[in-house]
Amino acid sequence: MHKASVGEVQLAANVAGLRRCRSLLQLELPGTPESMLRTALTTQLEQAGLYDAGSAHRLNVELQTADFSSGFLGSDGHWRLGLKLSNERQQSLQVETTLVFPTHPVGYLACRCVEQAFAPALQQLMNELSRQPAFDALLG
């Protein structure tokens, strides 16, 4: 396997822009979804010993799905995240995951739970990505 750098990081049109939670509150993530995705993928590659910032072998990523629920009437909340990872040889793979998390019955606090669960959901997505057999082929 070759070491790789992280190339373009994009949001699909249906994901672009920050979203409102319960039609009341703007989600306040600790960074933009793009920057958080870039950091998560870079970290995943570094931990596997597969990252080289100067590598011409670039992995491009597009966040294609980012749906959430803040729960309602005692139900858990969830983040459903999906991405497409591709390389310069036009090889690609898609992966999706859902993280379920407890929320709060009070709307404002339930929305804070959604914000706090984004980073763990992104990490779960990266873990799912690295388990895919096609992931190795993208780095090959």
C-alpha positions in Angstrom: 0.0 0.0 0.0 1.1 3.5 -0.8 1.0 6.4 1.7 -1.6 9.0 0.7 -2.5 12.6 1.4 -5.9 14.1 1.7 -7.0 16.0 -1.4 -10.4 17.6 -1.9 -13.0 17.5 0.9 -16.5 18.4 -0.2 -20.1 18.3 0.9 -22.7 17.0 -1.4 -25.3 19.6 -2.3 -27.9 18.0 0.0 -25.5 18.3 2.9 -24.0 21.7 2.3 -24.6 24.4 4.9 -25.3 24.2 8.6 -28.6 22.7 9.6 -31.2 23.7 12.1 -32.2 21.4 15.0 -35.9 21.2 15.7 -36.4 24.3 13.5 -35.1 26.4 16.3 -31.4 26.3 16.8 -28.5 26.4 14.4 -26.1 23.5 15.0 -22.8 24.7 16.5 -20.1 22.2 15.6 -16.5 22.7 16.8 -15.5 23.2 13.2 -16.9 23.1 9.7 -18.0 19.7 8.6 -15.3 19.9 5.9 -12.5 20.6 8.3 -13.7 18.0 10.8 -13.9 15.4 8.0 -10.4 16.3 6.7 -9.0 16.0 10.3 -10.8 12.7 10.8 -9.5 11.2 7.6 -5.9 12.5 8.1 -5.9 11.1 11.7 -7.2 7.7 10.4 -4.4 7.5 7.8 -1.8 8.7 10.3 -2.8 6.0 12.9 -2.5 3.4 10.2 1.0 4.7 9.2 -0.4 5.5 5.7 -0.3 9.4 5.7 2.2 11.5 3.8 1.2 15.1 3.4 3.5 15.4 0.3 2.2 12.3 -1.4 0.9 12.7 -5.0 -1.4 9.8 -4.2 -4.4 11.8 -3.0 -7.7 10.6 -1.5 -10.7 12.9 -2.1 -13.7 12.7 0.1 -17.3 13.8 -0.3 -19.7 13.8 2.6 -22.9 12.5 0.9 -25.2 11.9 3.8 -25.5 13.9 7.1 -28.9 13.3 8.6 -29.7 13.5 12.3 -32.5 13.3 14.8 -32.6 14.9 18.2 -35.1 12.2 19.4 -38.6 12.9 20.4 -40.8 11.6 23.3 -38.1 9.6 24.9 -36.5 8.2 21.8 -32.8 8.2 21.1 -31.2 10.6 18.7 -29.0 9.5 15.8 -26.5 10.7 13.2 -26.5 9.0 9.8 -23.3 9.8 7.9 -22.2 8.6 4.5 -19.2 9.4 2.4 -17.6 8.6 -0.9 -13.8 8.2 -1.0 -12.0 8.3 -4.3 -8.4 8.4 -5.6 -6.7 9.8 -8.7 -7.3 6.5 -10.6 -11.1 7.1 -10.3 -11.5 4.2 -7.9 -14.0 4.9 -5.2 -15.9 3.4 -2.3 -18.9 4.5 -0.4 -19.6 3.8 3.3 -22.4 4.8 5.6 -22.9 4.4 9.4 -25.5 5.4 12.0 -24.6 6.4 15.5 -27.4 6.2 18.1 -27.1 8.4 21.2 -29.2 9.4 24.2 -30.8 12.9 24.1 -32.8 15.1 26.4 -36.5 15.8 26.4 -35.9 19.6 26.5 -35.4 20.8 22.9 -32.4 23.0 23.4 -30.6 20.4 25.4 -31.5 17.7 22.8 -29.9 19.8 20.1 -26.7 20.2 22.2 -26.7 16.3 22.3 -26.8 16.3 18.5 -23.8 18.7 18.3 -21.8 16.6 20.8 -22.5 13.4 19.0 -21.2 14.6 15.6 -17.5 14.0 16.3 -18.1 10.4 17.6 -20.3 9.7 14.6 -17.6 10.9 12.3 -15.1 8.7 14.1 -17.4 5.7 13.7 -17.6 6.5 10.0 -13.8 6.5 9.7 -13.6 3.2 11.6 -16.1 1.7 9.2 -14.2 3.1 6.2 -10.9 1.5 7.3 -12.6 -1.9 7.7 -13.7 -1.9 4.0 -11.6 -4.2 1.8 -11.9 -1.6 -1.0 -10.1 0.9 1.3 -6.8 -1.0 0.8 -7.4 -1.0 -3.0 -7.7 2.8 -3.0 -4.3 3.0 -1.4 -2.7 0.2 -3.6 
